């Protein structure tokens, strides 16, 4: 497997995960009416800030 192929697959997987996360977040917002900002730190870590 070429390095480029593996990178592309990783990128696709990350995008899929992000889509799933956003769908789950939307369900949480819909259910609980929670407003929040999602901050993506430089390292790609997800920091949650509930307001």
Secondary structure, 3 states (H helix, E strand, C coil): CCHHHHHHHHHHHHHHHHHHHHHHHHHHHHHHCCCEEEEECCCCCEEEEEC
